Amino acid sequence: DQLRHYDLVILMYGLNVANSNQTNYSKYRSQMNEAISHLKSCLPSTGILVVGVGDRDQRVNGEMRTMKGIRELMAEQQRMASDQGVAFWNMYVAMGGSGSISKMVNGKPRKANLDYTHINFLGGRDLGELLYDAIDAGYENYERRWKYENE
């Protein structure tokens, strides 16, 4: 941090951790808590943003459906961010919630890969713009609040 200060560190982990046989992600939460605590000790004046997992589908009875466990993992990430006092952005909601990855895969143009897990460049650009807008709106809210409290 002394050599190069970062204003913001963005953490985006978990989509490949998700699987249809798991709904308890407390071990993941514990490991990520350790990682965030370490980052906070190394970069004490740096903001940290956790980006929650996006939608991920699996085939159920011949149809693509949001993978069991995605919502549980996302909720665990949100609790972890709250416990750590860091920012959280819900990519699952930003994508459109349940079934949104299928819409991105089947849309024209395609914005996610045929694995029904990973977004592609076009989808990443769209979600990147949504993330930027969320950060910008948060900053504008901070400025309004600071001005109001310091008048």
C-alpha positions in Angstrom: 0.0 0.0 0.0 2.9 2.3 0.6 4.3 1.8 -2.9 0.9 1.9 -4.7 -2.3 2.9 -3.0 -5.5 1.3 -4.3 -8.8 3.2 -3.9 -10.9 0.1 -4.4 -10.3 -3.7 -4.4 -13.1 -5.7 -6.1 -13.5 -9.4 -5.1 -15.5 -11.7 -7.3 -15.2 -15.3 -6.2 -17.7 -18.1 -5.9 -19.4 -19.0 -9.1 -17.2 -22.1 -9.6 -17.7 -23.0 -5.9 -21.5 -23.3 -6.5 -22.8 -26.8 -7.1 -26.2 -28.4 -7.1 -25.4 -30.7 -4.1 -24.5 -27.9 -1.7 -26.6 -25.3 0.1 -24.3 -24.7 3.1 -21.5 -22.3 2.2 -20.3 -21.5 5.8 -16.8 -22.9 5.0 -16.5 -20.6 2.0 -17.7 -17.7 4.1 -15.1 -18.5 6.8 -12.3 -18.6 4.2 -13.4 -15.4 2.5 -13.7 -13.7 5.9 -10.0 -14.5 6.4 -9.1 -13.2 3.0 -11.0 -10.0 3.5 -9.5 -9.5 7.0 -6.1 -9.9 5.5 -6.7 -7.4 2.7 -8.1 -4.9 5.3 -5.0 -5.2 7.4 -2.7 -4.8 4.3 -4.7 -2.0 2.7 -6.4 -0.2 5.7 -7.5 2.9 3.7 -8.8 1.0 0.7 -12.4 0.3 -0.1 -13.4 -3.3 -0.7 -16.3 -4.4 -2.9 -17.6 -8.0 -3.0 -19.4 -8.8 -6.2 -21.9 -11.6 -5.6 -22.3 -14.6 -7.8 -24.5 -14.3 -10.9 -27.1 -16.7 -12.1 -25.9 -20.2 -13.1 -28.2 -22.8 -14.6 -28.4 -26.6 -14.7 -30.6 -29.0 -16.6 -33.5 -30.2 -14.4 -36.0 -32.6 -16.1 -34.9 -31.4 -19.5 -35.2 -27.7 -18.7 -32.5 -25.1 -17.7 -33.1 -23.8 -14.2 -31.1 -21.7 -11.8 -28.8 -24.1 -10.0 -29.8 -25.1 -6.5 -27.4 -23.4 -4.1 -26.8 -20.2 -6.1 -29.2 -18.1 -3.9 -27.7 -19.6 -0.8 -24.2 -18.8 -1.8 -25.2 -15.3 -2.8 -26.9 -14.8 0.6 -23.8 -16.0 2.3 -21.7 -13.6 0.4 -24.0 -10.8 1.3 -23.8 -11.7 5.0 -20.0 -12.0 4.8 -19.7 -8.5 3.3 -22.0 -7.1 6.0 -20.1 -8.8 8.7 -16.8 -7.4 7.3 -18.2 -3.9 6.8 -17.4 -3.9 3.1 -19.6 -3.1 0.1 -21.7 -5.7 -1.7 -23.1 -5.7 -5.3 -25.7 -8.3 -6.1 -24.9 -9.4 -9.6 -27.6 -12.1 -9.5 -30.2 -9.3 -9.1 -28.5 -7.1 -11.7 -28.6 -9.9 -14.2 -32.3 -10.3 -13.7 -32.5 -13.1 -11.1 -33.6 -16.6 -11.7 -33.3 -17.8 -15.3 -31.3 -14.7 -16.4 -28.3 -16.6 -17.6 -30.5 -18.6 -20.0 -31.9 -15.4 -21.4 -28.3 -14.2 -21.9 -27.3 -17.4 -23.6 -30.4 -17.5 -25.8 -30.6 -13.8 -26.6 -29.5 -12.2 -29.8 -26.7 -11.3 -29.6 -25.6 -14.0 -27.1 -24.3 -12.5 -23.9 -23.3 -15.7 -22.1 -21.5 -18.9 -22.9 -23.3 -22.2 -23.7 -22.1 -23.6 -20.3 -24.9 -21.6 -18.8 -22.4 -20.3 -16.2 -20.1 -17.7 -17.6 -21.0 -14.4 -19.3 -19.1 -13.5 -22.5 -17.6 -10.1 -23.5 -20.9 -8.6 -24.4 -22.6 -9.7 -21.2 -19.6 -8.5 -19.2 -19.8 -5.1 -20.9 -23.5 -4.8 -20.0 -22.9 -5.9 -16.4 -19.8 -3.7 -16.1 -22.0 -0.7 -17.0 -24.5 -1.6 -14.4 -21.8 -2.0 -11.8 -20.3 1.4 -12.8 -23.8 3.0 -12.5 -24.2 1.4 -9.0 -20.8 2.7 -7.9 -21.6 6.2 -9.3 -25.0 6.3 -7.7 -23.4 5.3 -4.4 -20.9 8.1 -4.7 -23.5 10.7 -5.6 -25.5 9.6 -2.5 -22.4 9.9 -0.4 -21.7 13.4 -1.7 -25.3 14.5 -0.9 -25.2 13.1 2.6 -21.8 14.6 3.3 -23.0 18.0 2.1 -26.2 17.8 4.2 -24.3 16.7 7.3 -21.6 19.4 6.9 -23.6 22.5 6.0 
